[in-house]
Structure formats: structure tokens, C-alpha cells
Amino acid sequence: MSALIAALAAGGAVGLALGALGGGGSVLAVPALIYLLGFTPAAATTASLLIVAATSATALFAHARAGTVRWKAGAAFAAAGLVPAALAGAAAARLPQAALTVAFAVVAAAAAVGMLRPARASAAAGAALPVRPARAAGAGAGLGAVTGLLGVGGGFLAVPALVTVLSFEMRAAVGTSLLVISVNSLVSLAARSGSAVPVDWAVVAPFTAAAILGAWDGRRLAAKVSGPLLRRLFGAMLLAVAALMVADVLI
């Protein structure tokens, strides 16, 4: 019962962050699965992909109804990450557990810095930038590799990439990023399907359900609390998580 309560609480926190910030909440899923629920890093990244795929697909439906998803551009961006996501997903199960933990901590720290840094460019400013296909393909490939290797959705990377590289305004970037995240997560899961890493559905199912419900509450929270404050709080939490994971490997 304690594992079920922990899964529900962690899933709610992940969904709350996703709904409030439009990305980044999935970075909490892997450390929650490892340190609260006793998963190995390899099992946690696989479970995280399941959670991220389900939560992102649900949120994508809502954004599609609101008309904030650019399907053609998002599909092209996601296509650039298909092969890297598949290769990284297949390689993840073969990497040492410590290497996965350190790599995840580095990504979490980078996401925290991005959250804590003041925004320097608005969507309107981004709209004036020319779209460069090579940069767009490189960004899509990099996002796919990160998703496949570490089991994170990559919304904290996809949203700024869509704004700066493809010149999306923010609402379209958030909606379209969910399409990219869903595709990359599903491809990464398919690449891991032949691995020996088991999925504990008794934990993953309630975790996912709580994350989906938490995302709806997060959207309401975002309307009441200032965006910069939410980002700073989340960034500080991510830095603490990254420090904990590095310390766990070194000590």
C-alpha cells in the first residue's frame, strides 16, 4: 500500500509540473521511480517513457482541440529524432547503471539552469528568426536521442527549440512539443521492447493515472501563480534532484 501511495503522490507531482509549465515535469519521474519506488535506473527510464507517452498523448488531444498543434512541422521535427530515439533506446539497457544516473543528473541540471535563467527572448522576437532546416533537423535528432536514452519527454528542450529554431510562438510550441514527445517516447519504447527490463504495472499504472489527472490541475495552477515563480521553484527542485543523484553515485 505504501508503494501505491508513493506512486500516486509522485505521479500527481509530475503531472502538476507538466500541466503548469508545459514541459519538464517528466524529469521528476525518473528520480521518483528510483528513490521513492526502488526502481533501477534502466527500469525507471523504461517506466518513465510509458508515463510520458500516456500523459503527453492525453495533453496533446486537449491542445489539438484548441488548435495549438502544428502537425506538419511537428511531424517533420519528430521524424528527425526517430532513428536517434530508437538507437538510444536500444543502447540504454546495455549501459552501466551509474552512467545512466550521471547522464540523467547532467540533463536535470541543464534543465534547472534553463528554468532559473530569466527569459531573454519573447515569442514575438522568435517569430522573426529564419527557419534553418539543418538546425531544425539537428535539434530534432538531439531531442530524440535524449528521450530514448534517459526516458524523459524533453519538453524542457523541445519548447525552446521550437521557438528559437522553427520560430513558433509559445502556445504553438507547447502544443506541438507534445506531438514530438509522444512520437519519440513511443519509438524509444519500441526499441526497448526486446530488452529484459521488466515493467511493474502495479506501480506504473497508478503513477500514470495520477500524472494525467495532475496535468489538468497544473493547468489551473498556472492560471493562478505567476509563470516565473513556478519556473524558479521547479528549477530549484531539479538542482536538488541532480545533486542527490550525483552524490548517490559518488558516495
C-alpha positions in Angstrom: 0.0 0.0 0.0 2.9 2.4 0.8 4.2 1.9 -2.8 0.8 2.7 -4.2 0.6 5.9 -2.2 4.1 6.9 -3.2 3.3 6.2 -6.9 0.1 8.3 -6.7 1.8 11.2 -4.9 4.8 11.2 -7.3 2.6 10.9 -10.4 0.5 13.8 -9.2 3.6 15.9 -8.8 4.9 15.0 -12.2 1.6 15.8 -13.9 1.2 19.0 -11.9 4.6 20.2 -13.2 3.8 19.2 -16.8 0.5 21.0 -16.7 1.8 24.1 -15.1 5.0 24.5 -17.1 4.2 22.9 -20.4 7.2 20.6 -20.1 9.8 19.5 -17.7 7.7 17.5 -15.3 8.8 14.2 -16.7 12.3 15.0 -15.5 11.0 14.3 -12.0 9.6 10.8 -13.0 12.9 9.0 -13.2 14.3 10.1 -9.8 10.9 9.5 -8.2 10.8 6.0 -9.6 14.4 5.3 -8.4 14.5 6.9 -5.0 10.8 6.6 -3.9 9.8 3.4 -5.5 13.1 1.4 -5.7 13.4 1.0 -9.5 16.8 0.5 -11.1 17.9 3.3 -13.5 17.2 1.1 -16.5 13.8 0.1 -15.3 13.0 3.7 -14.3 13.8 5.1 -17.7 11.6 2.5 -19.4 8.7 3.1 -17.0 9.2 6.9 -17.4 8.7 6.5 -21.2 5.4 4.8 -20.6 4.3 7.5 -18.2 5.5 10.3 -20.5 3.9 8.8 -23.6 0.5 8.4 -22.0 0.5 11.8 -20.3 1.7 13.6 -23.4 -0.8 11.9 -25.7 -3.6 12.9 -23.4 -2.4 16.5 -23.2 -1.9 16.5 -27.0 -5.6 15.8 -27.5 -6.6 18.9 -25.5 -4.1 21.1 -27.4 -5.3 19.7 -30.7 -8.9 20.7 -29.9 -7.6 24.2 -29.0 -5.8 24.4 -32.4 -2.3 24.9 -31.0 -0.6 21.9 -32.7 1.3 22.4 -35.9 1.0 18.9 -37.3 3.2 19.1 -40.4 6.1 20.9 -38.8 5.9 18.8 -35.6 5.8 15.6 -37.6 8.9 16.7 -39.5 10.7 17.7 -36.3 9.8 14.4 -34.7 10.9 12.4 -37.8 14.4 13.8 -37.4 14.5 12.1 -33.9 13.1 8.7 -34.9 16.4 7.0 -35.6 18.4 8.6 -32.7 15.5 7.7 -30.3 15.5 4.1 -31.4 19.3 3.7 -31.2 19.5 5.4 -27.9 16.6 3.4 -26.5 18.2 0.1 -27.6 21.6 1.2 -26.1 20.2 2.4 -22.7 19.5 -1.1 -21.4 23.2 -2.0 -22.1 24.8 1.0 -20.3 26.1 0.8 -16.7 23.5 2.0 -14.2 25.9 4.6 -12.8 26.4 6.1 -16.3 22.7 6.4 -16.8 22.3 8.1 -13.4 25.1 10.6 -14.0 23.8 11.4 -17.5 20.3 12.0 -16.2 21.7 14.2 -13.4 23.5 16.3 -16.1 20.3 16.7 -18.1 18.3 17.6 -15.0 20.9 20.2 -14.0 20.8 21.7 -17.5 17.0 21.9 -17.4 17.3 23.6 -13.9 19.6 26.2 -15.3 17.2 26.9 -18.1 14.3 27.2 -15.7 16.2 29.6 -13.4 17.6 31.8 -16.1 15.4 34.8 -17.0 13.7 34.6 -20.4 15.6 36.7 -22.8 13.5 36.4 -25.9 9.8 36.6 -26.4 7.8 34.6 -28.8 7.3 37.6 -31.0 11.0 38.1 -31.2 11.4 34.4 -32.1 8.9 34.8 -34.9 11.3 37.0 -36.8 14.0 34.4 -36.9 14.5 32.5 -40.2 13.9 28.7 -40.1 17.1 26.7 -40.8 16.4 23.1 -41.9 19.8 21.9 -40.8 19.4 23.3 -37.3 15.8 22.0 -37.0 17.0 18.5 -38.0 19.9 18.6 -35.6 17.6 19.8 -32.7 15.0 17.1 -33.5 17.7 14.4 -33.6 19.2 15.6 -30.3 15.9 15.6 -28.6 15.2 12.0 -29.9 18.5 10.8 -28.5 17.9 12.3 -25.1 14.3 10.8 -25.0 15.5 7.4 -25.9 18.5 7.2 -23.6 17.1 8.8 -20.5 13.4 8.3 -20.7 12.5 11.9 -20.4 9.9 13.6 -22.6 12.1 16.5 -23.4 9.5 19.2 -23.2 12.0 21.5 -21.5 14.2 21.1 -24.6 11.5 20.8 -27.3 9.7 24.0 -26.4 12.7 26.4 -26.6 13.9 24.6 -29.7 10.6 25.0 -31.5 10.6 28.7 -30.5 14.2 29.5 -31.5 14.8 27.1 -34.4 11.3 26.9 -36.0 10.1 30.3 -35.0 7.0 29.1 -33.2 5.0 31.3 -30.9 4.9 29.9 -27.4 1.4 28.4 -27.3 2.1 26.6 -30.6 5.5 25.4 -29.3 3.9 23.9 -26.2 1.2 22.1 -28.2 3.5 20.9 -30.9 6.1 19.7 -28.5 3.6 17.2 -27.1 3.4 15.6 -30.6 7.2 15.4 -30.7 7.4 14.0 -27.2 4.7 11.4 -27.8 6.3 10.1 -31.0 9.8 10.0 -29.5 8.6 8.2 -26.4 6.7 5.5 -28.4 9.7 4.9 -30.7 12.0 4.6 -27.7 9.6 2.2 -26.0 9.5 0.0 -29.2 13.3 -0.1 -29.3 13.3 -1.3 -25.7 10.6 -4.0 -26.2 13.2 -6.7 -26.7 15.2 -5.9 -23.5 14.9 -7.9 -20.3 13.9 -4.8 -18.3 10.5 -5.6 -16.6 7.6 -3.1 -16.1 6.0 -3.1 -12.7 2.4 -2.3 -13.8 1.2 -2.3 -10.2 3.3 0.9 -9.8 3.4 2.3 -13.3 -0.4 2.3 -13.9 -1.4 4.4 -10.8 1.6 6.6 -11.4 0.5 7.3 -14.9 -3.1 7.8 -13.9 -2.1 10.3 -11.2 0.2 12.2 -13.7 -2.7 12.5 -16.2 -5.0 13.9 -13.6 -2.3 16.1 -12.1 -1.7 17.7 -15.5 -5.2 19.1 -15.5 -4.7 20.6 -12.1 -1.4 22.0 -13.3 -3.1 24.0 -16.0 -5.4 25.6 -13.4 -2.4 26.3 -11.1 -0.6 28.1 -14.0 -3.6 30.5 -14.2 -3.3 31.5 -10.6 0.5 31.6 -9.9 3.0 33.6 -11.9 5.0 31.6 -14.5 8.4 33.0 -13.4 7.8 31.9 -9.8 6.7 28.4 -10.9 9.8 28.1 -13.1 12.1 29.2 -10.2 10.6 26.8 -7.8 10.8 23.9 -10.3 14.4 24.8 -11.2 15.5 24.7 -7.6 13.8 21.3 -7.2 15.6 20.0 -10.2 19.0 21.2 -9.0 18.4 19.4 -5.7 17.5 16.2 -7.6 20.6 16.4 -9.8 22.8 16.9 -6.7 21.2 13.9 -5.0 21.7 11.6 -8.0 25.4 12.6 -8.4 26.0 12.2 -4.7 24.4 8.7 -4.8 26.8 7.6 -7.5 30.0 9.1 -5.9 29.3 8.1 -2.3 
